[in-house]
Amino acid sequence: MAGGLFNIKLEGNGLIAMTTHYDPLTLKVTPDEPVITDPNATVAWSGNLTPEFKTDISLKTFFGRGSGDSIQMKFQGEGFVVVQPFEEVYFQGAS
């Protein structure tokens, strides 16, 4: 997440264009089936959804023994989430 996490809200009539690494996947969110995504792969979501950030940080995380991502986005309600099958990971270069 060193690249930053930001969002922009678009309203009104018209079309938008998004670019992703590889073909994006659109996941349906329903009240009975929430969707949990990796923030580095999440591209967009419908405006009626608000992500809730979940963390899973434990002692195993610090020793590299964790099983999965430490931060995830959880979407609940009615709508959709667009993800790309690629994680945007940014590394800071040495100066």
Secondary structure as a PSIPRED ss2 file (coil, helix, strand):
# PSIPRED VFORMAT (PSIPRED V4.0)

   1 M C   1.000  0.000  0.000
   2 A C   1.000  0.000  0.000
   3 G C   1.000  0.000  0.000
   4 G C   1.000  0.000  0.000
   5 L C   1.000  0.000  0.000
   6 F C   1.000  0.000  0.000
   7 N C   1.000  0.000  0.000
   8 I C   1.000  0.000  0.000
   9 K C   1.000  0.000  0.000
  10 L C   1.000  0.000  0.000
  11 E C   1.000  0.000  0.000
  12 G C   1.000  0.000  0.000
  13 N C   1.000  0.000  0.000
  14 G C   1.000  0.000  0.000
  15 L C   1.000  0.000  0.000
  16 I C   1.000  0.000  0.000
  17 A C   1.000  0.000  0.000
  18 M C   1.000  0.000  0.000
  19 T C   1.000  0.000  0.000
  20 T C   1.000  0.000  0.000
  21 H C   1.000  0.000  0.000
  22 Y C   1.000  0.000  0.000
  23 D C   1.000  0.000  0.000
  24 P C   1.000  0.000  0.000
  25 L E   0.000  0.000  1.000
  26 T E   0.000  0.000  1.000
  27 L E   0.000  0.000  1.000
  28 K E   0.000  0.000  1.000
  29 V E   0.000  0.000  1.000
  30 T E   0.000  0.000  1.000
  31 P C   1.000  0.000  0.000
  32 D C   1.000  0.000  0.000
  33 E E   0.000  0.000  1.000
  34 P C   1.000  0.000  0.000
  35 V E   0.000  0.000  1.000
  36 I E   0.000  0.000  1.000
  37 T E   0.000  0.000  1.000
  38 D C   1.000  0.000  0.000
  39 P C   1.000  0.000  0.000
  40 N C   1.000  0.000  0.000
  41 A C   1.000  0.000  0.000
  42 T E   0.000  0.000  1.000
  43 V E   0.000  0.000  1.000
  44 A E   0.000  0.000  1.000
  45 W E   0.000  0.000  1.000
  46 S C   1.000  0.000  0.000
  47 G C   1.000  0.000  0.000
  48 N C   1.000  0.000  0.000
  49 L C   1.000  0.000  0.000
  50 T C   1.000  0.000  0.000
  51 P C   1.000  0.000  0.000
  52 E E   0.000  0.000  1.000
  53 F E   0.000  0.000  1.000
  54 K E   0.000  0.000  1.000
  55 T E   0.000  0.000  1.000
  56 D C   1.000  0.000  0.000
  57 I C   1.000  0.000  0.000
  58 S C   1.000  0.000  0.000
  59 L H   0.000  1.000  0.000
  60 K H   0.000  1.000  0.000
  61 T H   0.000  1.000  0.000
  62 F H   0.000  1.000  0.000
  63 F C   1.000  0.000  0.000
  64 G C   1.000  0.000  0.000
  65 R C   1.000  0.000  0.000
  66 G C   1.000  0.000  0.000
  67 S C   1.000  0.000  0.000
  68 G C   1.000  0.000  0.000
  69 D C   1.000  0.000  0.000
  70 S C   1.000  0.000  0.000
  71 I E   0.000  0.000  1.000
  72 Q E   0.000  0.000  1.000
  73 M E   0.000  0.000  1.000
  74 K E   0.000  0.000  1.000
  75 F E   0.000  0.000  1.000
  76 Q C   1.000  0.000  0.000
  77 G C   1.000  0.000  0.000
  78 E C   1.000  0.000  0.000
  79 G E   0.000  0.000  1.000
  80 F E   0.000  0.000  1.000
  81 V E   0.000  0.000  1.000
  82 V E   0.000  0.000  1.000
  83 V E   0.000  0.000  1.000
  84 Q C   1.000  0.000  0.000
  85 P C   1.000  0.000  0.000
  86 F C   1.000  0.000  0.000
  87 E C   1.000  0.000  0.000
  88 E C   1.000  0.000  0.000
  89 V C   1.000  0.000  0.000
  90 Y C   1.000  0.000  0.000
  91 F C   1.000  0.000  0.000
  92 Q C   1.000  0.000  0.000
  93 G C   1.000  0.000  0.000
  94 A C   1.000  0.000  0.000
  95 S C   1.000  0.000  0.000
